[in-house]
Amino acid sequence: MKQITVTYPTGDKVAFPAGARAADVIGRLGSLDWPLAAVLVNNELLCLEAPLLTDCRIEAVTIGTSAGATVYRRSLCYLLALSSRELWPDRRLVAGMAIGTGFYHHFEGLEMSEADIASLERTMLAYVARDVPITIEHRAYLDAIDYFKSSAQTDTLSLLESTNEAVIRLNVCAGFRDLHVQPLVPSTGVLRTFELKPYHGGLLLRYPHKEHPDTLTPFHDDPLLYSIAAEYRERAEILGITSVGALNRINGSKGIKDYMKVAEALQNKKIAAIADRVAERSKDVKVVLIAGPSSSGKTTTSKKLSIQLTVMGFDPQVISLDDYFVEREKTPKDENGQYDFECLEALDVDYLNEQLLALFAGEEIELPAFDFKVGSRKPSGKRLKLKPNQILVMEGIHGLNDRLTPRIPAAQKFKIYVSALTQLNLDDHNRVSTTDNRLLRRMVRDYNFRGHSALATLKMWPSVQAGERKHIFPFQNSADAAFNSALDYELGVLKVYAEPLLRTVKPDAIEYAEAKRLLAFLDNFTPIPASAVPKDSILREFIGESDFKY
């Protein structure tokens, strides 16, 4: 029998029969701080059921790691779906977006009662206590189709329409089967920490942070995100596109161009409605502040909003916060000794507020220009004095933080939060992550306009997310308006650009697991040609050939 060599983090090498499961070789991983969620095999994230066919390096992925926490959360959603199907086989449970440290779920066409939620929680806890294995089953394509038909999992059926794989992998636990999208924990006993909380006619499936996998943090509501999600879910239901399978179906029927036009029109209408709200407060509002996380489309949103304000008789004046950085030697450094350009202290807040107050008092100012090569601010030669119909528009990550504009009265500010909040599901139980959407946008833009590889983007992404959690998300509920920049069709377009970039990430890179995960995710989408994307679309900010100048 062929033998393979498994190398452990200690450097030990042990021979096993080829085809041994990962679960059969993990004994030498030693004692772990937290339960295993999965393993890394040659930097690929795999479940413990995975067979090992070649010589490999193996590492533990516990629930206390970033990747392990993601596996934990996905497994909780699976356990909730299993419990719901056991209690009410005829009800359709649908997963929704993340709200704080929880995933919103609801029954289609039926409000959840507190008794329903209590029953679900008891059933889930019973499965945890029994520690039931979660395994992988391989079925022939037609057998899988028959199963999902018989179990009325219509969204999964529509997703399978766009694949021609002969063998379909399914997760199996206690007779319940669901599509295998990514690894799950090896058994229900791992999933000890969770909470079901009634929320807007459904529930929040709350989960722990990776830093404390055995503890739930206090709940902090996020009404702004929920309001966006509810609005766009209603819109999606009207248009009939709530899942990737439905999107693929309309793409295959050649109706995608008309759908794209409607999606773009709805987005432009939303921006126009925000401009109306600014106009309603125009007697007081002097500055529009736009903020949002990376790759949310802030820049294009500010340009489109400026057009709408111009239509209404205003003359928007754009001020770049990038020109208000402090001198390089005054820039704070992070814990690694690197310049922290994302912290508020990297901006000259006092100077910014002095210039704003001068403008609002009717004075003329000279706008600054920051030279990033030498790390110094200098006069720009551009002078500005606000006329009665002029309004300032400023875009930057700190726009919602009142510490950016402490000397400006609240009535004079209109704050807009921009993010790309996806409403699509892969199927009823598997969400399309908002973070993945933004990451793919960022990867494509970094390559097209900044000369960065996919690997470079993946390396920097954790620090980008850390900055967002610190500087943006805590202030999002202070916004006067929210704008969702996600386009339901965009991942079909981004797929064309992102797939070849992700394939450049090789197995010797730690980020290989993330690249493989994103490639598997994009496999669910049929490609959509970029030629149909309007030149003024927010998506053009990332793929190029926009009518706007950046």
Secondary structure, DSSP 8 states (H G I E B T S, - for coil): --EEEEE-TTS-EEEEETT-BHHHHGGGG---SS-EEEEEETTEEE-TT-B--S-EEEEEEETTSHHHHHHHHHHHHHHHHHHHHHH-TTS-EEEEEE-SSEEEEEETTB---HHHHHHHHHHHHHHHHHT-B-EEEEEEHHHHHHHHHHTT-HHHHHHHTT---SEEEEEEETTEEEE--S---SBGGG----EEEEETTEEEEE---TTSTT--------HHHHHHHHHHHHHHHHHT--BHHHHHHHHHTT-HHHHHHHHHHHHHHHHHHHHHHHHHTTTT--EEEEE-STTS-HHHHHHHHHHHHHHTT-EEEEEEGGGGB--GGGS-B-TTS-B-TTSGGGB-HHHHHHHHHHHHTT--EEEEEEETTTTEEEEEEEEE---TTEEEEEE-TTTT-TTTSTTS-GGGEEEEEEE-----EEETTEE--HHHHHHHHHHHHHHHHH---HHHHHHHHHHHHHHHHHHTGGGGGG-SEEEE---TTHHHHHHHHHHHHHTTS-TTSTTHHHHHHHHHHHTTS----GGGS-TT-TTHHHHS--SS--
